[in-house]
């Protein structure tokens, strides 16, 4: 009798644990911007979804399904290049604070001519608090699949196993694949051998695309986690849709008559391959009976880098201005969706984090919010002295406004790239950009994103009072986060107030 009671008690405890700790999937797509999908994220003046030509070009039915059953954000910000965003997802901190402010070159310190000497080019290390580490300590099976790019060759961050992941499939220092083709061993026997994808030897020489190989491995890892009786955290981090732009032959026919360039067609096949991966993983989770208890977050890590023509600084994010590595909205706005794999309002874990369906959340959010939101979902308390720059998205997931959050996003980029040596701050509807090295650009840019969402009119000269207010707010944010400024001849460049 006592043994029976203890068995029932253990079963109840196990059930409660499953409800408190949902399975978690972060589905992260490299270089995918907000317009790289058939699912519209942008809205008209009434808040209704509005399709643009790029939405008509891409084919992403599984993203559309996820958007219908969950919630999507139209003002979700990431940093403008990959390693800063990825480190922010792992830490919940703005890049100005963790100081991974540029993409990490695997071989060298790529600070740029005037970049700060002590920026964190070594990336994440074992001593840092990371999302997989806190989930691992809370009993999760933590799985990394695909691109890591957390640190250079020889660093602790090179290997995701050093950062709290129990399983690492194909993750290392490299930021792009040597090849997408199994017949080229993903770069080992063709393509760029210096960027060969590791750990997928069983697919070498086979007629399989990298996106598909990673998806199969992710599903195998999910099945194993279920067999072990553990909640799982899957960091599904595709190398797609990053260059080199290999065409995925499964989808090439869909774009051959589009009138777009060969590279643009290849890019579209990469997008559609990722969409199939999303659908396959969701279906696998359902087949395992885990759908009601699995939370999925879908997002890109920076603005689009689609190989489309550039006209007056409008390109792959059209109608948004700019693209990856630029200071305009097209460089920082990314798709973001949240959903339970199988929505069920009676499921206890879903009662803790209810997610509205087929709604566009217009309030700002950012990659800094993922860390605290998932810690809340998993019932994890962080050390009191650990600084988090993001906010719990529970209220916004429910389709309502969080009146307790600020609406600030700082993108600090003290390096050289398409847009070089700049800091930008979005505060509600206003945005300011300061260029430490103006060059051909003005020193200040000021936009009212509510009136001018596509950044056509620089108001810096016409709105001096607003410019001063926003520059003061920018200076305050840089100071609060301990941002490192660019330097020339070992002398820091100053943030000049107007």
Buried (B, 14 or more C-beta within 10 A) or exposed (E): EEEEEEEEEEEEEEEEEBBBBBBBBBBBBBBBBBBBBBBBBBBEEEEEBBEBEBBEBBBBBBBBBBBEBBBBBBBBBBBBBBBBBBBBBBBBBBBBBBBBBBBBBBEEBBBBEBBBEEBBBBBBBEEBBBBBBBBBEBEBBBBBBBBBBBBBEEBBBBBBBBBBBBBBBBBBBBBBBBBBBBBBBBBBBBBBEEBBBBBBEEBBBEEBBBBBBBBBBBBBBBBBBBEEEBBBBBBBBBBBBBBBBBBBEBBBEBBEEEEBEEBBBBBBBBBBBBBBBBBBBBBBBBEBEBBBBBBBBBBBBBBBBBBBEEEEBBBBBBBBBBBBBBBBBBBBBBBBBBBBBBBBEEBBBBEBBEBBEEBBBEBBBBBBBBBBBBBBBBEBEBEEEEBBBBBBBBBBBBBEEBEEBEBBBBBBBBBBBBBBBBBBBBBBBBBBBBBBBEEEBEBBBBBBBEEBBBBEEBBBEEBEEBBEBBBEBBBEBBEBBEBBBBBEEEEBBEBEEB
